[in-house]
Amino acid sequence: MITTPEVDAYLASLAPERSLLLRRLEREAAQEEIPIIQLPSVQMIRLWLLAHRPTSILEVGTAIGYSTIWLADAAPQASIVTIEMDASRAERAQANIAEAGMAGRVSVIQADATAGLPGDQTFDCLFIDAAKGQYRTFLDLYLPRIVTGGLIICDNILFRGLVADPSQAGKRLRPMVEKLRDFNDYLRNHPQLETTFIPVGDGIAVSVKKQEPGSDA
Ligand SMILES: C[S@@+](CC[C@H](N)C(=O)[O-])C[C@H]1O[C@@H](n2cnc3c(N)ncnc32)[C@H](O)[C@@H]1O
């Protein structure tokens, strides 16, 4: 949490109406301590998708399909590939996405996303929300599959505010927090990306893939 509890509660009260399914997934995630994206963050992503209108989205880190359903709803024209390594979560995501009536355009792949994605499909949008210590691996692996002008969205880049001051993190979290800090530097300095860092939810980075120098693409 990088805002105050009062601000978070207030922002949650401004959240748009959501389906019974999304509300059920929020309850299940809370009960089972499954991390899912925060509402103010997903609202912001929703607006970007409504404006950007991607036709293909790659999501890394599905969990039980909560964010996937939000993405699919905000981009009704898009096909979505989403990767989740945990077999039981991937199975639940598949069932939840089917319940949302979105199975026809969402493929849930149960795999370790660090192994890459077979084929050569390209995407207009990449959403990274899996193991925080591996964000750079995910970005390096999938950036070549993102079209010029495509959006790259990364969640939790401020991780409870600890990324701003890793010395506040306990021993267990500190390596991961430091990796996220390195990742933010990497994004900031990446020659192919224009990035902004937004203190909403747990922190989101949104980048646009720029045209490579000397390329007409
Ligand atoms: C924060 S949760 C995803 C939440 C989901 N995006 C949402 O907001 O509803 C991160 C998920 O990434 C998965 N994960 C972690 N490392 C992964 C990897 N290398 N490949 C695929 N999935 C991974 C975890 O099992 C976990 O379910």
The ligand as an SDF file (V2000), in Angstrom:
LIG
                    3D

 27 29  0  0  0  0  0  0  0  0999 V2000
    0.1210  -11.2820   -8.6720 C   0  0  0  0  0  0  0  0  0  0  0  0
   -0.4380  -12.8060   -9.2300 S   0  0  0  0  0  0  0  0  0  0  0  0
   -1.2950  -12.4000  -10.7030 C   0  0  0  0  0  0  0  0  0  0  0  0
   -2.5420  -11.6810  -10.4220 C   0  0  0  0  0  0  0  0  0  0  0  0
   -3.4040  -11.4310  -11.6380 C   0  0  0  0  0  0  0  0  0  0  0  0
   -2.6650  -10.7390  -12.6740 N   0  0  0  0  0  0  0  0  0  0  0  0
   -4.5910  -10.5980  -11.2160 C   0  0  0  0  0  0  0  0  0  0  0  0
   -4.3930   -9.3940  -10.9770 O   0  0  0  0  0  0  0  0  0  0  0  0
   -5.6950  -11.1400  -11.1180 O   0  0  0  0  0  0  0  0  0  0  0  0
    1.0410  -13.4920   -9.8930 C   0  0  0  0  0  0  0  0  0  0  0  0
    0.8340  -14.8680  -10.5190 C   0  0  0  0  0  0  0  0  0  0  0  0
    1.9800  -15.1210  -11.3240 O   0  0  0  0  0  0  0  0  0  0  0  0
    2.2630  -16.4830  -11.2600 C   0  0  0  0  0  0  0  0  0  0  0  0
    3.6680  -16.6410  -11.6430 N   0  0  0  0  0  0  0  0  0  0  0  0
    4.7780  -16.3170  -10.9230 C   0  0  0  0  0  0  0  0  0  0  0  0
    5.8790  -16.5620  -11.6230 N   0  0  0  0  0  0  0  0  0  0  0  0
    5.4720  -17.0440  -12.8300 C   0  0  0  0  0  0  0  0  0  0  0  0
    6.1580  -17.4970  -13.9810 C   0  0  0  0  0  0  0  0  0  0  0  0
    7.4990  -17.5160  -14.0460 N   0  0  0  0  0  0  0  0  0  0  0  0
    5.4220  -17.9250  -15.0370 N   0  0  0  0  0  0  0  0  0  0  0  0
    4.0690  -17.9240  -14.9900 C   0  0  0  0  0  0  0  0  0  0  0  0
    3.3630  -17.5180  -13.9020 N   0  0  0  0  0  0  0  0  0  0  0  0
    4.0640  -17.0850  -12.8410 C   0  0  0  0  0  0  0  0  0  0  0  0
    1.9540  -16.8780   -9.8200 C   0  0  0  0  0  0  0  0  0  0  0  0
    1.6850  -18.2640   -9.7250 O   0  0  0  0  0  0  0  0  0  0  0  0
    0.7400  -16.0030   -9.5150 C   0  0  0  0  0  0  0  0  0  0  0  0
   -0.4570  -16.6960   -9.6850 O   0  0  0  0  0  0  0  0  0  0  0  0
  1  2  1  0
  2  3  1  0
  2 10  1  0
  3  4  1  0
  4  5  1  0
  5  6  1  0
  5  7  1  0
  7  8  2  0
  7  9  1  0
 10 11  1  0
 11 12  1  0
 11 26  1  0
 12 13  1  0
 13 14  1  0
 13 24  1  0
 14 15  1  0
 14 23  1  0
 15 16  2  0
 16 17  1  0
 17 18  1  0
 17 23  2  0
 18 19  1  0
 18 20  2  0
 20 21  1  0
 21 22  2  0
 22 23  1  0
 24 25  1  0
 24 26  1  0
 26 27  1  0
M  CHG  2   2   1   9  -1
M  END
$$$$
